[in-house]
Amino acid sequence: MSINQENSFKPSLSLVDATMIVAGSMIGSGIFIVSAEVARSMGSSGWMMAMWVLAGVVTLIAALSYGELSGMFPKAGGQYVYLREAYNPFIAFLFGWTQFGVIQTGTIAAVAMAFAKYVGYLAPELGEKNYLFEIGSFHVSVAQLVAMLSVILLTFINTKGVKNGKIIQTVFTFTKLFSLFGLIIFGLIIGAKAEIWNANWANAWELNSLSMADGQLVTTGLTTMAFFGAVAVSMKGTLFSSDAWNNVTFIAGEIKNPQKNIGRALFLGTFIVTIIYVAANFMYLAVLPFNEIAFAPSDRVGVAAAERIFGAGVGAATIAVMIIISTFGCNNGLILSGARIYYTMAKDGLFFKQAGELNKDDVPGFGLWIQCAWTCVLCLSGKYNDLLAMVIFGVLVFYVITILGIFILRKTRPDIPRSYKAFGYPVLPALYILVALSLAILLLIYEPNYAIPGLGIILLGIPLYFIAQRSKK
């Protein structure tokens, strides 16, 4: 028998569990790859580090701001609920639709493909080049099948209750945190070379873009407009690597003392990950010449660094195992939390009715499986890299709208108890809105191939909302 009362959610997640969901959902494969594109775009070590620090600071400000909203509305659905309460069901639906259409599912698909890619690195017969069948330009590789199977497995585990997902999340997140710390420490102790470090910081603040032509390095000075474009490209990667911290708000109904613990978990998780990301990039600059960071084969900066530290064979295998662990744990957190949005949407009559029911293990089983099905379609499409790029535009838009909601709720609903208030209000939340909105506009200007389809997916939610409203009536 299905149970569909919201109070059937069992508050079984501690502060540590919630923090592991924040950190574990953030750390995927980006930290091992993204630095190459940032290095090429910005052209110097100082500006490369500035992009990572800026992404960390922006993420921390947003996370601290969300603490106020989580204290006011500690309910399943998190950010969807915040938008509904600050604005109206229409804005909340656009967020929920975009989460289902591309943000949550597209991120899960992209992370699953990164998982499969490195499984294929260790076991080539499971790799991307081994096709199961081809029809014209469409093909399905063994790696795509591995990606889908990993999503199906994690979905099945999470349908059996939040306890199983909690165990996987905590074990895998602790493992990858210690692995990353280990890689950073070994890199700084064993792999670091003073001459490489000094050379990388000799012209730390020159603004150039780097490219290769006929095997030769080409350095191009950046004009003011080109600089803004380089920032947009760089921040697309660094912000995506730091994203998904808000997933913990979706499972508020299953967290002990959510009014306080969600805010604490948001801060602790984002702070830990920011420190690790900045430290990892310092390690790259101590181990690898800047050009080798920028032009690491297939952008695998982590692999290049590990090969310098441990030797070619051992280093590559070490990073492959770390990424497999990292992406598997990351997707567990994304899968666990995503279905709670669809649960709350269904309760509002804006999603499939079955998604608003809990199964015998007190989790939204139907929501988990429908999320799994669409994610597998995205894996099958082979367009996961494009989806990844589209994700960040939608993410920024809804972060801006949500944090603006703090200002609105302070005026319209001042009497709601606030167990935690946004740090640095109104200056820091306003600063975040300014920075994030600027980045979203830069993406529209300089990355239109990705940002415009991302905007299109959001706008597609408008007719869908009215269709859902008509169906509800």
RALIN-V312201 format. One record per pair of residues at least 6 apart in sequence whose ideal C-beta (glycine too) atoms are under 6 Angstrom apart, sorted by sequence separation. I is the first residue (numbers start at 1). J is the second residue. If there is no record, write none. Layout:
[[I:J] [I:J]]
//
This chain:
[[42:48] [75:81] [120:126] [252:258] [255:261] [345:351] [358:364] [359:365] [119:126] [120:127] [133:140] [157:164] [158:165] [211:218] [346:353] [422:429] [444:451] [73:81] [83:91] [84:92] [120:128] [131:139] [132:140] [222:230] [293:301] [296:304] [307:315] [310:318] [443:451] [39:48] [73:82] [83:92] [284:293] [306:315] [307:316] [342:351] [346:355] [347:356] [38:48] [131:141] [346:356] [208:219] [209:220] [355:366] [73:85] [80:92] [83:95] [130:142] [292:304] [306:318] [343:355] [354:366] [355:367] [38:51] [69:82] [128:141] [208:221] [303:316] [306:319] [342:355] [343:356] [80:95] [128:143] [207:222] [80:96] [126:142] [127:143] [288:304] [303:319] [406:422] [248:265] [284:301] [288:305] [302:319] [287:305] [126:146] [207:227] [284:305] [287:308] [343:364] [120:143] [406:429] [343:367] [245:270] [339:364] [342:367] [403:429] [116:143] [119:146] [339:367] [339:368] [403:432] [116:146] [403:433] [116:147] [339:371] [338:371] [400:433] [113:147] [112:147] [115:150] [400:436] [399:436] [400:437] [112:150] [112:151] [396:436] [396:439] [397:440] [396:440] [393:443] [393:451] [390:450] [394:454] [389:450] [393:454] [390:453] [390:454] [394:458] [9:76] [28:111] [210:294] [29:114] [200:285] [247:333] [251:337] [250:337] [197:286] [251:340] [200:290] [247:337] [250:340] [250:341] [162:254] [196:289] [192:286] [184:279] [188:283] [192:287] [180:276] [184:280] [187:283] [191:287] [188:286] [184:283] [187:287] [191:308] [191:309] [350:468] [190:309] [187:309] [186:309] [349:472] [179:322] [24:169] [21:169] [17:166] [20:169] [24:173] [27:176] [176:325] [20:170] [23:173] [175:325] [176:326] [240:392] [243:395] [20:173] [172:325] [176:329] [239:392] [45:200] [45:201] [173:329] [236:392] [172:329] [263:420] [46:204] [45:204] [46:205] [260:419] [44:204] [259:419] [44:206] [169:332] [168:332] [169:333] [43:208] [43:209] [43:210] [79:246] [40:210] [79:249] [78:249] [165:336] [78:250] [78:252] [76:252] [75:252] [76:253] [154:331] [158:335] [74:252] [154:332] [158:336] [70:249] [155:335] [154:335] [63:245] [51:234] [55:238] [59:242] [55:239] [74:258] [74:259] [52:238] [51:238] [55:242] [42:230] [71:259] [41:230] [41:233] [42:234] [70:262] [41:234] [70:263] [38:234] [67:263] [122:320] [67:266] [121:320] [37:237] [66:266] [161:361] [160:361] [162:363] [118:320] [34:237] [63:266] [235:439] [118:323] [118:324] [159:365] [34:241] [63:270] [159:368] [31:241] [60:270] [158:368] [232:442] [30:241] [59:270] [232:443] [115:327] [114:327] [115:328] [155:368] [228:442] [232:446] [26:242] [111:327] [155:372] [229:446] [26:244] [56:274] [25:244] [26:245] [111:330] [112:331] [111:331] [151:372] [25:247] [22:245] [108:331] [151:375] [52:277] [22:248] [52:278] [108:334] [21:248] [148:376] [52:281] [18:248] [148:379] [147:379] [104:338] [144:379] [18:255] [45:285] [13:254] [13:255] [14:256] [99:341] [11:254] [18:261] [22:265] [9:253] [9:254] [11:256] [45:290] [96:341] [15:261] [19:265] [23:269] [31:277] [35:281] [18:265] [22:269] [26:273] [15:264] [19:268] [23:272] [31:280] [35:284] [96:345] [19:269] [23:273] [39:293] [40:294] [39:294] [93:350] [35:293] [36:294] [36:296] [80:341] [36:299] [77:340] [76:340] [77:341] [80:344] [36:301] [33:299] [35:301] [109:375] [76:343] [77:344] [108:375] [112:379] [76:344] [105:374] [109:378] [32:302] [105:375] [109:379] [113:384] [106:378] [105:378] [110:384] [109:384] [110:388] [106:387] [107:391] [106:391] [102:390] [103:391] [32:323] [103:394] [29:323] [98:394] [29:327] [27:326] [28:327] [28:330] [95:398] [24:329] [25:333] [24:333] [25:334] [21:333] [86:405] [82:402] [86:408] [79:402] [82:405] [86:409] [62:399] [65:403] [68:406] [72:416] [72:418] [71:418] [71:419] [71:420] [8:358] [68:418] [10:362] [68:420] [4:357] [67:420] [68:421] [8:362] [68:422] [2:357] [3:358] [102:457] [101:457] [65:422] [64:423] [98:458] [65:429] [94:458] [97:461] [61:428] [94:461] [97:464] [62:432] [61:432] [93:465] [90:465] [58:435]]
//
